[in-house]
Amino acid sequence: MAGNILGTAFRLVSFGASHDPAIGGVVEGCPAGLKVDLAAIQAELDRRRPGSTPLGTARREADTVEFLSGLLDEVTLGTPIALVIRNTDARPQDYDHLKDTFRPGHADLTWEQKYGLRDHRGGGRASARETAVRVAAGAIARQLLAHHGIRVNAWVSGVGEVRLDHPYAELDLGRVWSSDVRCPDEAAAARMTALIEQVRAEGDTVGGLVSCVATGVPAGLGEPVFDKLHADLGRAMLGINAVKGFQVGSGFAAATLRGSQHNDGYGIGSEGEVRTATNRSGGVQGGISNGEDIVFDVAFKPASTLMRTQRSVDREGRPVELEGRGRHDPCVVPRAVPVVEAMTCLVLADHLLRQRMARL
């Protein structure tokens, strides 16, 4: 199958599935000489792993990352960095009843239509389990970005109809990880948590929003035609399981405005640099970063597996009723926060290295 590679200069090749012995990846293009904090990489995996929040799945995985190549004394060699994460709490028998039945909302039917067969054990490679690889690789990219003064932070800004509407500059993003729902506002987090618990008790699921900001991004990242920076960010976000929407800056709200309301006027900053007075463009203009904060939102659908009856058909076209089993998230957005951050770091690291080759 194609489509297992992300990036051009800084690349991730991903492999593995939900109930394979392991998942893993190979990171190519990371410059030599980067001192890697392995504990920080593991900490990011711990934030995503099953069981990291009481609002998520009951599956328990240590998600301990093993590096097989590319590092010497925790310093990158400039060679491919191979990593694996063992699957230790797989229960393939939980999915035996799905071998000949298609789950509503999942990739079961389309996967079989494309390949003629599928891995029914937790969705196989279509499972969000694979995103652990992205988080590990993204943690390496984050450390490369930090070397250049770039920071990436994401948080849950919506669960169902509950919204956190405060501007990100007013939020204490350091509080994101002290919240089970990964929302930095205590009052909004309490309402989101209550809604997730209600939905779980009803055997249902609920969607939500993850917002992200990248600060310290220099002007000039991104290409002006097919590889626009916001296009690559959108591609990366829409490649995350359960994502249905992406918007940068003013996003869809721009469709309701006039140019006089939407344009970001220019001025001179404290150090004599050209700055925008507002940031409705979200830090990207003409597909290229302009030096302002890059700000975007990612919309996640409700998880497709419900703990209630759903109608479907089997391979023979016979109607069946499916009752949800196994261990699943009633809301995926709390565990999606580190994935959004990781994918952002991977895209920015790729464009940072590409920009170094763009001019003398």
Beta strands, then each sheet from edge to edge (+ up, - down):
strand 1: 5-6
strand 2: 11-16
strand 3: 22-28
strand 4: 65-67
strand 5: 71-72
strand 6: 75-76
strand 7: 81-86
strand 8: 151-159
strand 9: 162-163
strand 10: 208-215
strand 11: 243-248
strand 12: 266-268
strand 13: 274-276
strand 14: 284-285
strand 15: 288-289
strand 16: 294-300
strand 17: 309-313
strand 18: 319-323
sheet 1: 1+ 2- 3+ 7- 4+
sheet 2: 5+ 6-
sheet 3: 9+ 8- 10+ 16- 11+
sheet 4: 12+ 13-
sheet 5: 14+ 15-
sheet 6: 17+ 18-
end
